[in-house]
Amino acid sequence: MKLLKLASVLFSIFILSCNSESRKTENDIAIKIFFSDSISEQSFDGRLLLIFADNDKSEPRFQVSEGLNAQPIFGINVEDFKPNTAVTITQDVFGFPYENLSKLVPGEYFVQAVLHTYETFNLSTGHTVKLPMDNGEGQHWNTSPGNLYSTPFKITVTDSGVENFELVLDNIIPEIEPPVDTKWIKHITMKSDLLSEFWGRDMYLGAHILLPKGFDEHPEAKYPLMVFQGHFPSDFGGFRTTPPDTNMKPEYSDRFQVDGYNVMQQQEAYDFYKRWNEPDFPRFLIIEIQHPTPYYDDSYAVNSASQGPYGDALTYELIPQIEKLFRGQGEGWSRFLYGGSTGGWEALAVQVKYPDEYNGCFAACPDPIDFRAYCLNNIYEDENAYYAKSNHKEIEIPMHRDYLGNVSSTVKEANHLELVLGDKSRSGWQFDIWEATYSPQGEDGYPKRLWDKRTGNINHEVAEFWKENYDLRYIMERDWDKLGDKLKGKIHIYCGDMDNYYLNNAVYLMEDFLESTTDPYYDGEVDYGDRAEHCWNGDQENPNYISRLRYNSMYVPKIMKRIAESAPKGADLTSWRYK
């Protein structure tokens, strides 16, 4: 019996040894990536990304996500990457959803490499940092002009692991054509002195302006201003002067599970154009602003240690310039903020930080507005962002769900993907931009981490900085004796109670505070959509996939009510009310 047991053990060791040798070791994996001087003669700093896709429905660079359809990606920093000189990707390069290349499962893959290029900035703080400059695309590494990428090709990963191969970065993403002015929509770009000083180079802000009916025929009119906050807009969206294209093939929306959603979008845009021209529709200016930073497609519209004074630049440079050029009223009573998601947080944050400069905010599905509910984390009390732990058990914390509660990704997964895309908060994705906006600046010039990106362990000193400067519920509660009179009647918040990112939890906490206010009572509105997902905006009559297309018009009645109640004596309430 002892001899049989010994033989069994030896056989198991033999099998394990064979299996371990069947996969490539760290020293075996060496994937070389280079570009020729025919593509570029300059050298680059940046992030080199290697992507594998198990299908060819689109290029691998367009299939990167943290969801259930995630495709493998690996990334490293490169400095002074010269033409005709290879960079080697080895097993120790961090990846997602596989930690390294040795764990890639066997199968057929389409492979592609992308070089996300960085620029050197000499900040006014005395730091030197390397970051990706937006090039008109809204900070998307897979479409950013000037980035290099390879032509995809197919490989086979066997039970022996990834065979060594080479990729040539043989393409460069071309420049983007700027939008063209029309009768209704104008575009401006202006240099910001405040931002240029901070970043040590010329920095620009932009906007798309929707003009009211009769703008040229009524030179005497001065208009209220609606500021639509949100992600980088390539042009003014949701406005179309012609009916839907009859030649367009209807497309099915997986997100909303409806047929022909592309046709619906065009129809809603055309319907808004018709409403914009109705005799009794208020004559406003509506602007969508462009303020991408080297960290994200949008600055979050507030001053920031690592991103600079974007709040001041937008409120005191860009908006007054727009009002000067397009005859805005130019006073706080005539300016209104609205938006969803990122734009929802911005609408509320800008109203709170600049209470006299705006007369109301309409914040739909806002990013976390109370950091006790930073999605599903309490950054002040939790020790770890990735796991809910007890003495005998731990559960990984979800990040994304559908309206039935089905989870498709976790906080850990989202953060690990970001770490692959870029270290030092340079991924251009969600958790990193929160860090770039809210965190103090580190000794290296980059934002201090709220938590360790690998482990999820929370830095509570950084959390306290977030609390004092960007936790909107805490700031309002702390300063209500100074802010209350300035914010009365201005705060309107809307959120689905099945928000995909659990953002409704922070709204509940904010509502608790707002309803407790006295001297004065906040006198605003908080409302919830039953079983509504992300970007529900207060419409109780229509499905979310329709109401989310109506931001530009649905808040107009509430804005008109606010103007009637709050405009100061002598304010111009007539020049812009022509038929």
PyMOL commands that set and color helices and strands:
alter all, ss='L'
color gray80, all
select helices_A, chain A and resi 2-22+60-62+101-103+193-199+261-276+310-325+332-334+342-353+371-373+411-421+430-438+460-470+472-478+480-487+504-516+544-547+551-554+556-566
alter helices_A, ss='H'
color red, helices_A
select strands_A, chain A and resi 31-34+44-53+73-81+87-89+95-96+107-122+128-131+148-149+153-157+166-168+171-172+185-191+204-210+225-229+285-290+303-304+308-309+335-340+361-364+387-389+394-396+398-401+407-410+491-496+525-529
alter strands_A, ss='S'
color yellow, strands_A
deselect
rebuild
show_as cartoon
